[in-house]
Amino acid sequence: MASTKDFVDYIVEQLESIELIRAKSMFGEYGLFGEGKIFALICNNKLFIKPTAAGKSFIGEVVEAPPYPGAKNCYLIEAKLEDRDWLSTLVRISLKELPDPKPRRKKKK
């Protein structure tokens, strides 16, 4: 089951206090980007945050699950989706710890 645009828009609205958050359609689901980094996936109307040590410390008892079959486990966020401040803090913490994206190679002519 693919995620609905309404759910994706809701999550992006919850994170509106963070600048330049955007959702991008990817393979029938969505990736969430901030500071040029992918920090979360939305699959089957569920939010999966990329794992970081700081994120785990902030969450406390984490629920880990793969966003799709064959994927690495991520932090499944369900209970705190309505808490904008908590969710925004988790994303800020995670973005600080995630590595910068690798530069794209230029196409050969």
C-alpha positions, 0 to 999 in steps of 0.5 A, a space after each residue: 500500500 502506497 503512502 497517501 499525499 495527505 499523510 506526507 503533507 501532514 508530516 511535512 507540516 509537523 516539521 514546518 519549524 525546520 527550514 527547507 524540509 521537503 518530501 520527494 516521491 521515490 519508488 511509490 513512497 516518499 523520502 524526506 530531505 533536510 539540509 540536502 540529506 535524506 533523514 526519513 522515509 514515509 512508507 505505508 503511511 508510517 514515518 521511519 527516521 534514519 538511525 543515529 546514536 543521538 536520535 536513539 538517546 533522545 527517543 529512549 526506547 526505540 522501535 526499529 523496523 525496516 521501511 520496506 522488505 530488505 531495507 535496514 532497520 530505521 526508527 519507527 515513529 508512531 506515538 509522537 507524530 502529533 507532538 511537533 516540538 518533539 518530532 522537530 527536535 528529533 529531526 534536528 538531532 538526526 540531521 546534525 549526526 547524519 553525514 553530508 551527501 557525497 558530491 555528484 559526479 559530473 556527467 561525461 559528454 
